């Protein structure tokens, strides 16, 4: 089961302050963090040493003997070191994957540029190119100020792109063989808990108001056997911190102040949303708005709307805006008593191709807080007993525009939200007969095979160029029929 972490600044009661202005708990954490840092660094080096097999039991005993820590503190050292090491390895894998995607995108751009120049040279190499009916795919033009042609700029761009690819390939080669470096912060103490122990932790026990820490042997002479402090409670509007269960404590320095964090398995909340067969709330996230659609148990549209929001805001204002939108969606799901369905998207590949895209597209995709939105939405819905389901996003926008935009008079985002909700309810999306008949769809294949053919047809259809054009198509049969006839003429000419 997933865990939740609550954080708060470590309180400093006036009656606990010493003459230099610090509490005994702060003094204890400062002294313990130095020992904890040395033990964590040595453990990280041991974990990164591939020649030696790591044995947790023997290493725990080694930490206890060398640093004078108890077994629970040693477990915290090993857990913190393992978390940092695994995080560094995962970050290295993601970095290599992102660089490989950039190389692939750049190589694709170089191949297209080379083909464009080759076809243009072949066109201008003909004697009667002036009388050609098709024209050149990359016509030659010149700048009167610089006296350089567009061919020159494309060749220069291709040259620099090849240098860029070479630099990325060397970087990938170096990362695959380089030693992983792990950053260990000095001001940090990690204490692992267990559900079998009193208060969820034997070393660090919290009674709801007072925190009591057991001092390790290395600091007994300085602080005694226990250190206590009044830290209060973790105030939340929806507090899911249970009285029982394991509690893992993490103390760390931030902005010259100690922060206390407790990690726990949250208490169960009353489930509000019913089963998905009784209906669903589909949402479609766009850079400037969120379309939502409520679908009943039979797959019919019952309610719909759009929640607009601004892009390009500072981080704090953007988070506040996303929280407000997520609270509105949670209120809708609570009123209808249904789960929320959304797309499971991954923009890592598209973000790796931003160098080969336009500035407008790169700015839009970079400012799109997709992952942050679903992180906030998941937290809010989980606290309110509402289920969040992710579905496959394939062809949802296409289905919404072709089938439901004109039928219900919906915008593209609301129509896509309707398609998402129906997909989450395992409802089929058949194409109109006029489309499936002329496209030659094989009924034995999956319906996505027909959607793939429809997507290719719309890409070359001269009538549909914008989202608004879907409203003007009352019957797809003439368009598909004309496209099929045109393809037959082209294939007949090629055979001749």
N, C-alpha and C positions, 0 to 999 in steps of 0.2 A: 504494500500500500504506500501511496505517496506520503511525504512528510511536509510539514510546514515549519518555517522558522520565524519567530518573533524577535525583533531587535529593539533596544532602547539604550539611551545613554545611561551610564552607571551613575546613580544618584550619589550625592555627597552631603549627607545630613550634617548639620552644624555641630551636633553633639558628638560626632565621630571624628571631627577634624583634629589633627595634631598641631603642634606649634608652627610647623612649616606649611600648613594648609592642605594636607592630604589625609585621606582616611586610611585606616589600617589595611583595608582590602586593596586599595590602590598601591600601597607600599608592597604588599604581598605579591600582587600580580606583576609589578615591575621587577621584583627580584626573581620570581618564578619564570617570567618570560625569557630572561637571559639564559637560564639553564635549559628551558624548553627549546630555545633557538638552537643552541649547540647540539642538543640531542636530535632535533629534527634534521639539521644539516647532515649529521653523520648517518642518519637513517636514509635520507634521500640518496646520498652517495652509495650506500649499500644496495639500495633498490636499483640504482642505475648501473651497478656493476654486473654485467651479464655473465662474467666468468664464475661468480659465486651464486649458488642457489639460496634464495632468501628463506630462512626458517624463522617464522614469527615467534615461536616459543623460546628458542635460544636467544634471539635478539632482544626479546623482552627482558630476559634475565640479565643480559649484558647491559642494558640501559639502567636497570635497577642497581646493579653493582657499581657502575661507573659514575652515574650522576646522582645517586641517592634518592631516586624517585620510587614511588610505590607502583604496584602492578597496574592500577587503574590509570595513573598518569602516563606510564609507559605505553599502555594501549592507546591513549590519546595521541602520543607522539607518533606511533606507527600509523594510526588512522590518518592523521594530518599529512604525514609524509607520503602515504600512498595516494591520498586525494590529490596532492600537488603534482606528484609524478605522473599519475594517469591523466590529469588535466593537461600537463605539458606534452605528453605523447599524443593526445587527441588533437591538441592545437597544431602540432607539427603535421599530423596527417591532413587536417583541414587546410593548412597552408599549402602543402604540396598539391592537394587536389585543386585548390583554387588557381594556383600557378599553372597547372596542367590545362585547366579550362581556358585560361588566358592564352596559352600557347596554341591551343586548338582553334580558338576564335581568330587569333592573328593569322595563323596559317590558312584558314578559310578565306580571310580577307585578301591575303597575298595571291591565292589561287584565282580568286575572282578578278582581281586587278590584272593579273598576267593574261587571263583569258580575254578580258576586255581589250587590252592593248593588241593582242594577237589578232582578234577578229577585226579590229579597226584597221590595222595594217593590211590585212588581207583584202578588206573592202576598198581601201584607197589604192591598192596595187592593181586593181582592174582598170582596163582602158576606158570603159564606158561607165564609170561609177557615177557620173553626173546624171545619167538616165535611169538609174536604179529606182525601182518603186518602193522597196523596203526601207532604204536609207541605212545609215551607219548607226550601230549601237552606241558608239562613243565618238561623236563628230569632233573633228579638230577645230579648236578655237584658240585665239591668242589675246593676251592682255596688252593694250596699247601702251600702258605705262611701263610695265616691266619687260614687255616684248618676249614673254615666255608663254608657251602653249599649255593647255590643260594636260596634254600628254607628259610634258616635262614635270608638272606637279605630281602627277600620278606615279611616274617612275621614281621621283624623289621620295614620295610617301612609301612606295614599296621597298625602297632601299632602307629607309629608317625602320620600317616594320620588320624587316629581316634582322636588323641589328637588335631590335627589341626582343625578337624571338630567341636569338642567340644568347642574350643576357638572361632571359628567363630560364632557358635550358641549363645554363651553367649554375644558376641559382638552385634549381631543382636538384641537380646532380650533387651540389654541395650539401643541401639539406638532408638528402637521403643518407649521406655518409657522416654528417657532423654529429657530434655528441649533443644530446639534449640537455639544455640548461634549465634548471628549475629555480625559481625565485622564492626564497623563504623570508618572510617578514619577521622582524625582531619582536615586536610587541604583539604576541599571540600566544594564547593558552587554550588548548582543546581537551575537553574531558568527556569521554564516551560514557553513555549511560546504559542501563539494562532494565528490562521490565520486571525482572525477578528481585530487584533491590528496592529498599524503602525509598520513597520519593522519586523513584526512577533513576537514581544515581547514588552510588555509595560514597563517592568522594565529594560531590557537590550537591547538597540537599537544600531544596527550596520549599518552604512551608506555605507559600502564598504571599508572604510579606518579607520574611527574613531569609537570607542566604547564608548557609553554613558550609565552609570548605575545610576539608581535612588537610593539614599541612604535611608535606612530605618530610622524610628524615633529614634531608639536606638543609631545611630551613626551620627545624624544630627549635633550635637554640635561639633563634631570632624572633619567631612569631608564636611559639607555643604549639599546642596540639591542634587547635581549631582557630579559624578566623571567621567572624560573623559580621554581617552588615545588613541594614534595612534597605532593600532595593524596591519594595513595593510590588505591585502587580503589573501585568502587561495589559493595559487598557485597550480594548478593541470593541467596536460596535457589535461585531459578531465574534465572540471569543470562543475559539475551539480548542483551547488548552485544557486537556483533561487532568484530573487529580492523580490518576494512576497511569502507568505506562512509562516506557523509557524516555528519558530526557537527556539529551546531549547538549552540553554547555560550551560556548565558544566566547572567549574574551579577547578583544583585539583593540588596538589603538587606531583612532581615526580623528583627524583634526585636533591632535594634542589632547585627546580625551579617550577614556576607556569606554568601550561599547560592549554590552552584554547581550548575547544571542542564545536562545534556547530552541533546539530542534526536537520535534516530537511528531508522533502520529496523531493526526487530528481526531477529535471526537466526532462521531457520526451526527449528521443533521437530518432533520425530517425531510424526506424526499417530496418535492412539490410536483415535479413533472411526471406525467403518466407515461405509459409505454408508447413507443413510437408508432404503433399501429393505429392509435387514436388521433394522430395528427403530429405536425412538426412545424417549427419556425425556421425557415431557411434564410440565411443572410449571405449577401454577396458584397465583399469588400472592394472598394475602388479608391483611387487616390484622393478623391474629394467628397465621397459620400458612401453610405452603406444602404443598400436596398434590402428590405425584408419582406417576406411573404408568409402568411399563415395558411397552411394546407390542412384540411380535415382528413378523416380516416379514409375517405374515398378518393383523395387526391385532388379535390376541388379547391380553388382559391376562395378563401373566406375574408381575408384582410391583407392589406399591403401598405407600404409606405417607404419613405426615404429619410435617412438621418444625415444631414450634411455636416461637414466639418472642414476646417481650414488646414492647409499644409504649409510647411516651412516655418512653423512656430518654434520658439525655444523649447528646450527639453521639458522644463517644468510646466509651461502652458500646454504643451502638446499632451503630456501625461494627464493633466487635469481635464482636457477636452476628451481624451479617450475614455477616462473613467466615467465622465458624464454620459457618453454614448453607450458604454457598456451597462450602466445602470438603467438606461432607458430600455435596452434590449432585455435585461433581466426582468424589468417590470412587465414587459409584454409577455415573456415566457411564463411569468408567474400568473398573470391574468388568464392566459389561455391554458395553463397547466400542461405545457408540452415541452419537449426537449428542443435544444437549439442545434441546428445543423449548419456546418460551414465547410469550405473547401480546404483541403490539405495541400497547400502550395509550397513550392521550394524555388526561391529566386536566386539561389547561389550561382547557377549557370548563367542566368541573364545578367547578374551583377558582374560576373567575370568578363562579359562582352561589352561593358560600357565604353571601353576605349574605341571600339569600332562603331559605336552608335552616335546619334546626334546629341548635342548638348542638352536640348530640351528633354529628350527621353532619359538621359542620364540623371538630370536634375530631378525629374519626376520620380524615378525609381529609387533614387538615393533618399529622397525625403519621405518615402512611403513607409510608415512605421507598421509594417505588417506583423512581424513577430511580436513586437511590443503590444499591439492591440490584442492578439490572441492570448498573450500571457496575462494581461489584465482581465480579459473576458473569462478565461478559465478560472482564475482566482475568485472572481465575483460570483460566477455561477455555482462554483463548488461550495461556497459559504452559504448559498441560498437553496441548496438542494435541487438544483436544476442540472440536467445532464447535457454535456456538450459532446457532439459527435462530429467527427471529421469524415468527409466523403471524398471520393475521387473526383477531381475537377474537370475531367476530360469532356469537352464539347458542351459544357453546361451553358455557356453564353450563346453558342450556336443554336442549341435546342430552344432556349428561351426566345431568341429573336425570330426564329423560323415558325415556331408553333404557337407561342403565347403572346407575343407583342401585339399583333393585330387582333387576336381573339379577345383579349381583355383590355386592350389599350394601355399596355404597360410600358414603362421605360426599360432600357436594356438591363440595368442592374436589378430591377425588381423581377423581370422575366427570368434572369439567371438565378435569382434566389428561389423562384418557384421551381425551376428545374432541379436545383440542389435539394430542396425539400422532398420532391418526388423521388429522387434517386436514393436518398437516405431511407425512404419508406419502401424501397425495392419495387417501385412501380415502373413498368416498361414505357419506353418512349419510342413509339413507332412513327416513322416518317409518313407524310401524306402519300396516298397511292399514286398520285401523279408524279411524285419524285421517285419513288422506289421502282415504278414500272419502267420509266425511261432511262434511269441510271443503270439498269441491269443489276439490281441488288440480288445477291444470292440469299434466299430465305434461310438456308442452313447455317450461314455464318452469323457471327455475333452482330448485334445491332450497331456496334461502333464501326463495323466495316462500312455500313451504309452511311453513317455520319462522316466517315473519312472521305468517301466519294462526294458527299454533299459539300463538305468543306472545300474540296478542290474545285468543284463546280462554281461555288460562290466566289472563289478567288479569281476566276477568269470571267465571271458574269459582268457585263458592262452596265447593267441596270443597278446593281447593288454595290455602291461605293461607300456609303455611310450607314450608321446604325438607323438613321431616320428613314432610309430607303426601304426597310423591311415593312413599314406600314403601307407602302404603296403597292405591294405585291399581293393581289387578291387570289391569284391562281399561278402556281409555279409551273404548270404544264407547258404553256407556250415558251417560257424561257428555257426550260430543260430540253424541249424538243428542238428548238433552234440551235442550242449548243451541240446537241448530238449530231444534227445535220451538218453543222460546220466542221466538226471533227471528222465526219465521214468524207467530206470534200477534201480536207487536208490529207487524209490518209490515201485517198484515191490519187491525188496528184503525186504523192511520194512514190506510189507503185508505178506510175507511168515513167 
